[in-house]
């Protein structure tokens, strides 16, 4: 797998070098894209396990570019092993599918990506008789009270999508392990640059590679990082037998994007902090939810477990009705109205009052709000774009 870059090196050095090596055939200092879907068999293949993920056999079982990327991500997250799959949702469903059985019980955060809500609140519950409890995982006493003899997994997302809800990874890890329960953490909003759940005691860290780790809005992927004993099960069941394999090209693109993750995250962190503080001062803004703000309800826990920054995603609302929120977006010129996050360009999405999970969110979110992913544009240009849009809808400061 090439030269090893372990924890004795800094995060940025590991981001550049891990998983890369000189190509043996050409001497290129960048590993190539291996687009093959099949690999040469040994002289006598009759005794081979066709469902094995070891070696190179068939790209659904694992390809060269996928393995290079897995090496890099395991090192960046501080984990023993990594499985890379076709999307962030493939990683989430792959984890749940491989670990859970009928009769198991799962506790999960009330603020999570919509696919988690669908998977655990509906699909696994109804199709596979997995018992689920949804609760505010910032409340440690509620977690303790919810644990049952058949509890297998606690799944949290911190910061949570879309309200930036914060849960204490280290404290929940201790509760879980004292009760023989596994803990998985969706780390997508933070990225391993700002937060490493494995190092805080979690059993699994899940990343939507589509977001910050790729960083360019041009490839999809997902990763599960954890102990090899569990990842071997996930690899066999969810990758090989369910077929949630990543394409070699996407793995190569994400590998390329991950090299600049530390540089990009510094800018995301810096810009988002400045923009969140600016939004807080605007009279037409009803609230701002960002972990870096001292008065944010999860700030103290975020300060403890997120370093050196708080990521590039925030939520905010306007002192306005539904239509005015949409008009505000229509006036933006630098910021793009689109889903996803962690791209080089700033993205915003309006989430209206009819969201089926609205009852799970703090009260200030109930009148509709924006999820805003701050990009890599000049911070001044982003703020000026927000300011002119506020003025267009009559919510800007009067000169």
C-alpha positions in Angstrom: 0.0 0.0 0.0 3.0 2.3 -0.2 4.7 4.5 2.4 3.1 4.7 5.8 2.2 8.1 7.3 0.9 7.5 10.8 0.1 9.8 13.7 3.7 11.0 14.2 3.1 13.2 11.2 0.8 16.3 11.3 -2.7 16.2 9.9 -1.8 18.1 6.8 1.2 15.8 5.9 -1.0 12.8 6.3 -3.7 14.4 4.1 -1.1 14.9 1.3 0.8 11.6 1.5 -1.3 8.8 2.9 -2.6 6.3 0.3 -0.4 7.8 -2.4 2.8 6.4 -3.8 4.9 6.2 -6.9 3.2 4.1 -9.6 5.3 1.0 -10.1 4.7 0.8 -13.8 5.1 4.4 -15.0 7.0 6.1 -12.2 4.3 8.7 -11.9 4.2 10.2 -8.4 0.4 10.2 -8.4 -1.5 6.9 -8.4 -3.6 6.4 -11.5 -7.3 5.8 -11.9 -7.8 2.0 -12.3 -11.1 1.8 -14.1 -11.1 -2.0 -14.5 -14.1 -3.8 -13.1 -12.2 -7.2 -13.1 -8.7 -8.3 -12.2 -6.5 -11.2 -13.3 -7.2 -14.5 -11.5 -4.4 -16.8 -10.1 -3.5 -20.0 -11.9 -6.1 -22.1 -10.0 -9.0 -19.9 -8.9 -11.3 -22.8 -8.1 -10.8 -22.5 -4.3 -11.4 -18.7 -4.2 -14.1 -17.1 -2.1 -16.0 -15.1 -4.7 -17.4 -12.9 -2.0 -14.1 -12.0 -0.5 -13.0 -8.4 -0.2 -9.3 -9.4 0.1 -7.0 -8.7 -2.8 -8.2 -7.5 -6.2 -10.9 -9.7 -7.8 -13.9 -7.6 -8.9 -14.5 -4.0 -8.2 -17.7 -4.7 -6.3 -15.5 -6.6 -3.9 -13.1 -3.7 -3.7 -10.9 -1.8 -6.2 -7.5 -0.3 -6.1 -8.5 3.3 -5.8 -11.0 2.5 -3.1 -8.3 0.8 -1.0 -5.9 3.8 -1.4 -8.7 6.1 -0.2 -9.6 3.8 2.7 -6.0 3.9 3.9 -6.0 7.7 3.9 -9.3 8.1 5.7 -8.4 5.6 8.4 -5.3 7.6 9.2 -7.0 11.0 9.1 -9.8 9.7 11.4 -7.5 7.9 13.8 -9.2 4.6 13.2 -8.0 1.0 12.7 -9.8 0.4 9.4 -12.1 2.0 6.9 -14.8 1.0 4.3 -15.6 3.4 1.5 -19.0 3.0 -0.2 -20.9 4.7 -2.9 -22.5 7.5 -0.9 -22.9 8.8 2.6 -26.3 7.1 2.8 -24.8 3.8 1.6 -22.3 4.1 4.5 -25.1 4.8 7.0 -27.4 2.0 5.7 -24.4 -0.3 5.3 -23.5 0.1 9.0 -27.1 -0.5 10.2 -27.7 -3.4 7.9 -24.5 -5.2 8.9 -24.7 -4.7 12.6 -28.5 -4.9 13.5 -30.8 -7.8 13.7 -34.5 -8.2 14.4 -35.1 -7.6 18.0 -32.2 -5.2 18.5 -32.8 -1.7 19.9 -31.2 1.5 18.6 -31.2 5.0 20.2 -30.6 7.8 17.7 -30.4 11.6 17.7 -33.6 13.6 17.1 -31.6 15.9 14.8 -30.1 13.8 12.0 -29.9 13.6 8.3 -33.3 12.7 6.8 -32.0 9.3 5.5 -31.2 8.3 9.1 -34.7 9.3 10.2 -36.1 7.2 7.3 -33.9 4.2 7.9 -34.3 4.0 11.7 -37.7 5.5 12.3 -39.4 3.7 9.4 -37.5 1.1 7.3 -35.6 -0.9 9.8 -38.4 -0.6 12.3 -41.1 -1.8 10.0 -39.3 -4.2 7.7 -36.8 -5.8 10.1 -38.5 -5.3 13.5 -35.5 -3.3 14.9 -36.8 -1.3 17.9 -35.8 2.4 17.8 -35.9 5.3 20.2 -35.5 8.9 18.9 -34.4 11.4 21.5 -32.4 14.5 22.3 -28.9 13.1 22.6 -27.6 16.2 24.2 -29.5 15.1 27.3 -27.3 12.4 28.9 -29.9 11.4 31.4 -32.4 10.7 28.6 -29.9 8.4 27.0 -29.2 6.5 30.2 -33.0 6.1 30.8 -33.6 4.8 27.2 -31.0 2.0 27.3 -32.6 -1.5 27.3 -31.1 -5.0 27.6 -31.4 -5.3 23.8 -29.9 -1.9 23.0 -27.2 -2.6 20.4 -26.3 0.8 19.0 -26.5 4.5 19.8 -26.2 6.7 16.7 -25.6 10.4 17.0 -24.9 13.2 14.6 -22.9 16.2 15.9 -23.2 18.8 14.7 -26.6 17.7 13.7 -28.3 18.3 10.3 -29.9 20.8 9.9 -30.1 22.6 13.3 -26.4 22.2 14.3 -27.4 20.3 17.4 -24.4 19.2 19.5 -24.0 16.0 21.5 -21.1 15.1 23.8 -19.2 12.3 22.1 -16.9 11.3 24.9 -19.7 11.3 27.5 -22.1 9.3 25.4 -19.2 6.9 24.5 -18.7 6.2 28.2 -22.5 5.6 28.8 -22.6 3.3 25.8 -19.6 1.2 26.7 -20.6 0.9 30.3 -23.8 -0.8 29.0 -22.1 -2.9 26.3 -23.6 -0.7 23.5 -21.8 0.5 20.3 -21.6 4.2 19.4 -21.6 5.5 15.9 -21.1 9.2 15.1 -22.0 11.0 11.8 -19.1 13.4 11.5 -20.0 14.9 8.2 -20.6 18.5 9.4 -17.3 18.6 11.3 -15.0 16.6 9.0 -12.0 14.8 10.6 -10.1 18.1 10.5 -12.3 19.6 13.2 -13.4 16.5 15.1 -12.3 12.9 15.3 -15.0 10.7 17.0 -12.8 7.6 17.2 -10.3 9.5 19.3 -13.2 10.6 21.6 -14.3 7.0 22.2 -16.8 6.3 19.4 -16.7 2.9 17.8 -17.6 4.2 14.3 -17.1 7.5 12.5 -19.3 8.0 9.4 -18.5 10.6 6.7 -20.4 11.6 3.7 -17.3 12.0 1.5 -19.5 13.9 -1.0 -19.2 16.9 1.3 -16.1 18.4 2.9 -13.6 15.5 2.2 -14.2 15.7 -1.5 -14.9 19.4 -1.3 -15.5 20.1 -5.0 -19.1 19.1 -5.5 -18.3 16.6 -8.2 -18.2 13.1 -6.7 -20.2 11.0 -4.2 -19.0 8.6 -1.6 -19.3 7.6 2.0 -17.0 6.1 4.6 -17.3 4.1 7.9 -14.2 4.1 10.1 -13.7 1.8 13.0 -12.3 -1.5 14.2 -11.4 -4.1 11.6 -13.5 -6.8 13.3 -16.7 -4.8 12.5 -15.6 -3.4 9.2 -14.9 -6.8 7.8 -18.6 -7.7 8.5 -19.7 -4.4 6.9 -17.4 -4.9 3.9 -18.7 -8.4 3.3 -22.4 -7.7 3.8 -23.0 -4.1 2.7 -20.3 -3.7 0.0 -20.0 -7.2 -1.6 -23.4 -8.6 -1.1 -25.6 -5.5 -1.2 -23.3 -4.0 -3.9 -22.9 -0.5 -2.5 -19.5 -0.2 -4.1 -17.9 3.2 -5.0 -16.8 3.8 -8.6 -13.0 3.9 -9.1 -13.3 7.4 -10.6 -15.3 8.8 -7.6 -12.7 7.2 -5.3 -9.9 8.9 -7.2 -11.7 12.3 -7.2 -12.3 12.1 -3.5 -8.7 11.1 -2.9 -7.6 14.2 -4.8 -10.0 16.4 -2.9 -8.9 15.1 0.5 -5.4 16.4 -0.1 -6.6 20.0 0.4 -9.0 19.2 3.2 -6.9 21.0 5.9 -6.5 24.1 3.8 -10.1 24.3 2.8 -11.4 23.7 6.3 -9.3 26.5 7.7 -11.1 28.9 5.3 -14.5 27.4 5.9 -14.0 27.7 9.7 -12.7 31.3 9.5 -15.4 32.5 7.1 -18.3 30.8 8.8 -17.3 32.3 12.2 -17.1 35.8 10.8 -20.4 35.4 8.9 -22.3 33.9 11.8 -21.2 36.8 14.0 -22.2 39.3 11.3 -25.7 37.7 10.9 -26.2 37.8 14.7 -25.9 41.6 14.5 -28.5 42.0 11.7 -31.9 43.3 12.9 -33.8 41.3 10.3 -32.3 38.0 11.4 -34.4 36.1 13.9 -31.7 33.6 15.1 -28.4 32.1 14.1 -27.3 28.6 15.0 -23.6 28.0 14.8 -21.4 26.1 17.3 -18.7 28.8 17.3 -21.1 31.5 18.7 -20.7 31.8 22.5 -24.4 32.0 23.1 -25.2 28.9 21.0 -26.8 26.3 23.2 -24.1 23.6 22.4 -21.1 25.9 22.4 -19.3 24.6 25.5 -19.5 21.0 24.4 -18.5 21.9 20.8 -15.5 23.9 22.2 -14.4 20.8 24.0 -14.6 18.3 21.2 -14.2 20.4 18.0 -10.8 21.9 17.3 -9.5 24.0 15.6 -12.9 25.2 14.4 -16.6 24.7 14.0 -17.1 23.9 10.3 -18.7 25.9 7.6 -22.5 25.1 8.1 -24.9 27.2 10.0 -28.7 27.8 10.2 -30.5 31.1 10.5 -33.9 32.5 10.1 -35.5 35.9 9.1 -38.0 38.0 10.9 -40.3 37.4 7.9 -43.0 35.2 6.4 -42.5 32.1 4.2 -42.6 34.0 0.9 -40.0 36.6 2.1 -37.6 33.8 2.9 -37.8 32.6 -0.7 -37.6 36.1 -2.1 -34.4 36.6 -0.1 -32.8 33.5 -1.7 -33.9 34.7 -5.2 -31.8 37.9 -4.7 -28.6 36.2 -3.8 -25.9 36.5 -6.5 -22.8 34.8 -5.0 -24.6 32.2 -2.9 -26.3 29.3 -4.8 -29.7 27.9 -3.8 -29.0 24.1 -3.8 -28.8 21.2 -1.4 -25.5 19.6 -0.2 -22.7 21.3 1.8 -19.0 21.4 2.0 -18.5 22.5 -1.6 -16.1 25.2 -2.8 -19.1 27.4 -3.5 -21.6 28.7 -0.9 -24.9 26.8 -0.9 -28.2 27.7 0.8 -31.5 25.9 1.2 -34.8 27.1 2.7 -36.5 24.6 4.9 -40.1 25.5 5.4 -42.6 25.2 8.2 -44.0 21.9 7.0 -41.0 19.7 7.6 -42.3 16.5 9.2 -39.5 16.6 11.9 -40.3 20.2 12.9 -41.6 19.0 16.2 -38.1 17.7 17.0 -36.4 21.1 16.5 -36.0 24.1 18.9 -38.9 26.6 18.7 -37.0 29.2 16.8 -36.8 26.8 13.8 -40.6 26.4 13.6 -41.3 29.3 11.2 -38.9 28.1 8.6 -35.1 28.7 8.3 -32.1 28.4 6.1 -29.3 25.8 6.2 -26.3 27.7 4.9 -23.0 26.1 3.8 -20.3 28.7 3.6 -18.0 28.2 0.7 -14.5 29.4 -0.2 -15.4 32.7 -1.8 -14.0 35.9 -0.3 -15.7 36.4 3.1 -16.4 40.0 2.2 -18.2 39.0 -1.0 -20.4 36.5 0.9 -21.4 39.1 3.5 -22.1 41.7 0.9 -24.3 39.2 -0.9 -26.3 38.5 2.2 -26.5 42.2 3.0 -27.9 43.2 -0.4 -30.4 40.4 -0.3 -31.6 41.5 3.1 -32.0 45.1 1.8 -33.9 43.8 -1.3 -36.6 42.3 1.0 -36.7 45.2 3.3 -34.8 43.6 6.2 -31.4 45.4 5.8 -30.0 48.1 8.0 -31.1 51.7 7.1 -28.2 54.0 6.2 
